[in-house]
Amino acid sequence: MDAVEVLRAGALTTVQDLGRPGWAHLGVPRSGALDPAALRLANRLVGNPEQAAGLEITLNGCALRPTRATTVAITGAEVAVHVGERPGDTGRPLSVPAGAVLRIGPARRGVRSWLAVAGGIDVPPVLGSRSTDTLSGLGPPPLRDGGRLPLGQPFGEPAPVDLTLGTAPPPELHLTVRLGPRDDWFTPTALDRLLGTPYTVSPVSNRVGARLAGPPLPRAVAGELPSEGIVLGAVQVPADGQPLIFLADHPTTGGYPVIGVVTDVTPLAQARPGTTVRFHGPQR
């Protein structure tokens, strides 16, 4: 079977497609690419359907070797790419001969890259998705050195483009948040701080959630909250008062109060530790 051999997996490289959102009503986490638009673009560049599975590569790159000649595309973070000894570009289709080594370097700006391969990564789907969920363990495990990933048959010709231009991640993110469902568990000071002071992305952030550091959010209700459902973008506040924004691999239930919900978490996919985050209401 045609495959991609994993020579170096990097810190965290996972198989991702567009996730399994149709199972949310049964408590199954969504997972999927943290930036779906970046994965869709990579798939279009190599002639795949937008929902085909690719790789999400975090921070320090990876090295791969296909057993057949193929076409790949890399989107997302600013990285150096080499096919054998030949340099390549992100944001365009790249031809990779059979047995050639594809090296994707560390992210110079941003955090995550998305790699599409003609035919897609053909691991078995679980609950309608090939995505790795790092919290629940659904889907294939994260890549390991020496592993192999099966390739599907190519769907069509690569896109007839020379280059697509990416955008650099901004040094400061402005996220729209809708208050609730438990904003009444917090003091007016907490709400003022959430909407009026900057926070920074913590180094312990991952695909489960973006942990923030800044002024703590004091609670008005000191009692315990029974576990309840959590949605993508929920801003939960643990006992230390520091907000946590849940991302694609978030849990299905939680016991800490949710002060609000971020309407679009995509910008956090490329947010490095230390990135400034400011919240504002939907009226702005």
C-alpha positions in Angstrom: 0.0 0.0 0.0 1.2 3.5 -0.8 2.2 5.3 2.4 4.0 8.2 4.0 6.9 7.2 6.2 7.5 9.3 9.3 11.2 10.0 9.7 10.8 12.7 12.3 7.4 13.5 13.9 8.3 16.6 15.8 6.7 17.8 19.0 3.1 17.1 18.0 2.0 16.1 14.5 -1.5 14.7 14.2 -3.9 13.5 11.5 -6.7 16.0 11.1 -9.7 16.5 8.8 -12.7 18.9 9.4 -13.7 17.0 12.6 -16.8 15.2 13.8 -19.2 18.1 14.7 -22.3 16.0 13.8 -21.8 14.0 17.0 -21.8 16.9 19.4 -25.4 16.1 20.6 -24.1 12.7 21.9 -21.2 14.3 23.8 -18.5 13.4 21.2 -15.8 16.0 21.0 -15.4 17.8 17.6 -11.6 17.7 17.1 -10.5 18.5 13.6 -8.0 21.1 12.3 -7.6 24.1 14.5 -7.7 26.3 11.4 -10.2 24.6 9.0 -9.7 27.2 6.3 -5.9 26.4 6.1 -6.6 22.7 5.7 -9.3 23.3 3.1 -6.8 25.4 1.1 -4.1 22.8 1.3 -6.5 20.2 0.1 -7.7 22.3 -2.8 -4.1 22.9 -3.9 -3.4 19.2 -4.3 -6.8 18.4 -5.9 -8.3 16.8 -2.8 -11.9 17.3 -1.5 -11.8 19.9 1.2 -12.7 17.4 3.9 -9.7 15.0 3.1 -7.5 14.2 6.0 -4.0 15.9 6.2 -1.5 16.6 8.9 -1.4 19.3 11.5 2.2 20.0 12.4 2.9 21.9 15.6 5.9 24.4 16.0 9.1 22.4 15.3 8.3 20.7 12.0 8.7 17.1 10.8 10.3 15.0 8.1 8.4 12.6 5.9 9.1 10.3 2.9 6.3 9.1 0.5 6.7 5.7 -1.1 5.1 7.0 -4.3 5.5 10.1 -6.3 2.9 12.6 -5.1 1.9 16.2 -4.7 1.8 18.0 -1.4 0.9 21.5 -0.2 1.7 23.2 3.1 -0.3 26.1 4.6 -0.4 28.0 7.9 2.7 29.0 9.8 5.8 30.5 8.1 8.2 27.5 7.7 11.1 26.4 5.5 10.3 23.5 3.2 12.7 21.2 1.4 12.1 18.4 -1.0 15.3 16.5 -0.9 17.9 19.2 -1.2 15.6 21.5 -3.2 13.9 24.3 -1.4 10.1 24.6 -1.8 7.4 27.1 -1.0 4.3 27.1 1.2 1.0 27.9 -0.3 1.5 26.1 -3.6 1.5 22.5 -5.0 4.9 20.8 -4.6 5.9 17.6 -6.5 7.7 15.0 -4.3 9.3 12.1 -6.1 8.9 8.6 -4.6 11.4 8.1 -1.8 12.4 11.8 -1.6 12.5 13.3 1.9 10.1 16.2 2.6 11.3 18.4 5.4 9.1 21.0 7.0 11.2 23.2 9.3 10.3 24.9 12.6 7.7 27.7 12.6 9.4 31.0 12.2 6.0 32.8 12.7 2.9 31.3 13.9 2.6 27.8 15.5 0.9 25.3 13.2 1.2 24.1 9.6 -1.2 21.9 7.6 0.0 19.4 5.1 -2.2 17.9 2.4 -1.1 15.0 0.3 -2.8 14.0 -3.0 -5.2 11.3 -2.1 -5.4 12.3 1.6 -4.2 10.4 4.7 -6.3 7.2 4.5 -6.4 6.1 8.1 -9.7 4.4 9.2 -12.4 6.9 10.2 -13.8 6.8 13.7 -17.3 8.2 14.1 -17.1 9.8 10.7 -13.7 11.5 11.0 -10.1 10.6 10.7 -9.1 13.3 13.2 -6.8 12.6 16.1 -8.4 13.8 19.4 -5.6 14.3 21.9 -7.9 14.4 24.9 -10.3 11.5 24.3 -7.9 9.3 22.3 -10.4 9.0 19.4 -8.8 8.5 16.0 -5.2 7.7 15.1 -2.5 8.4 17.7 -0.1 11.3 17.2 2.7 10.6 14.8 5.8 8.8 16.0 9.2 8.4 14.4 9.3 5.4 12.2 5.5 5.2 11.7 3.7 4.9 8.4 0.5 6.5 7.2 -1.5 5.0 4.3 -2.3 7.2 1.3 -5.5 7.2 -0.6 -5.8 7.3 -4.4 -5.5 10.9 -5.9 -8.8 12.6 -6.6 -7.8 15.0 -9.3 -5.1 17.3 -10.7 -3.3 19.8 -8.5 -4.7 23.4 -8.6 -3.3 25.5 -11.5 -1.9 28.2 -9.3 1.7 29.6 -8.8 1.4 30.7 -5.2 -1.1 31.6 -2.6 -0.1 34.2 0.0 -0.6 33.7 3.7 -0.9 36.3 6.3 1.4 36.8 9.3 -0.3 36.2 12.7 -0.9 39.5 14.5 0.9 40.2 17.7 -2.4 41.0 19.4 -5.7 39.1 19.0 -9.1 40.7 19.4 -11.7 38.0 20.2 -15.4 38.5 20.3 -17.0 37.0 23.3 -20.7 36.5 24.3 -21.2 36.4 28.0 -22.9 33.5 29.7 -24.1 31.0 30.5 -22.6 31.5 34.0 -21.5 35.1 33.9 -23.7 35.7 37.0 -21.3 33.6 39.0 -18.7 36.4 38.7 -18.4 39.8 40.2 -18.8 43.1 38.2 -15.0 43.5 38.6 -14.5 40.2 36.8 -16.6 41.2 33.9 -14.8 44.6 33.7 -11.5 42.8 33.7 -12.5 40.3 31.1 -13.6 43.0 28.7 -11.2 45.8 29.7 -7.7 44.3 30.3 -5.3 42.3 28.2 -4.3 38.7 28.8 -1.4 36.7 27.3 -1.3 33.2 25.9 0.3 30.8 28.4 3.0 28.3 27.3 0.9 25.4 28.6 -1.7 25.9 25.9 -2.5 23.0 23.5 -5.2 21.6 21.2 -7.5 21.2 24.2 -7.5 24.8 25.2 -5.6 28.2 25.2 -4.7 29.0 28.8 -4.4 32.8 29.5 -2.5 34.7 32.1 -3.6 38.0 33.5 -5.8 39.6 36.2 -7.8 36.9 37.9 -11.5 36.9 37.5 -13.1 36.9 41.0 -16.3 34.9 41.6 -19.5 36.1 43.2 -20.7 32.5 43.9 -18.3 30.4 45.9 -20.2 27.1 45.7 -19.5 24.2 43.3 -21.1 23.9 39.9 -22.4 20.6 38.6 -20.8 19.4 35.4 -22.5 20.6 32.3 -21.9 20.6 28.6 -19.0 22.7 27.1 -19.0 24.1 23.6 -16.1 25.1 21.3 -14.8 28.6 22.4 -16.2 28.3 26.0 -14.2 30.6 28.4 -14.0 28.6 31.6 -12.5 30.0 34.8 -10.8 27.5 37.1 -10.1 28.0 40.8 -7.1 30.3 40.1 -9.2 32.8 38.3 -7.3 32.6 35.0 -9.5 32.2 31.9 -9.1 29.1 29.7 -10.5 29.1 26.1 -11.5 25.6 25.0 -10.4 24.6 21.5 -11.0 21.6 19.2 -10.1 18.8 21.6 -12.1 20.2 24.5 -13.8 18.0 27.0 -17.5 17.3 26.8 -18.4 18.4 30.4 -16.8 20.6 33.0 -17.4 21.7 36.6 -16.0 25.2 36.5 -18.3 28.1 35.5 -18.1 29.4 31.9 -18.1 33.2 31.9 -18.6 33.5 28.1 -18.1 31.9 24.7 -15.6 33.2 22.0 -17.4 33.3 18.6 -14.3 32.4 16.5 -11.3 30.5 18.0 -9.4 30.2 14.7 -7.0 33.0 15.4 -5.7 31.1 18.4 -4.4 28.3 16.2 -1.3 30.5 15.4 -1.0 32.3 18.8 2.4 31.7 20.3 3.0 32.0 24.1 3.1 35.6 25.1 0.6 36.7 22.4 -1.7 39.4 23.7 -5.4 38.6 23.8 -8.2 41.2 24.3 -11.9 40.3 24.6 -14.7 42.5 23.5 -18.5 42.1 23.3 -20.4 41.4 20.1 -21.6 44.9 19.9 -18.1 46.1 18.8 
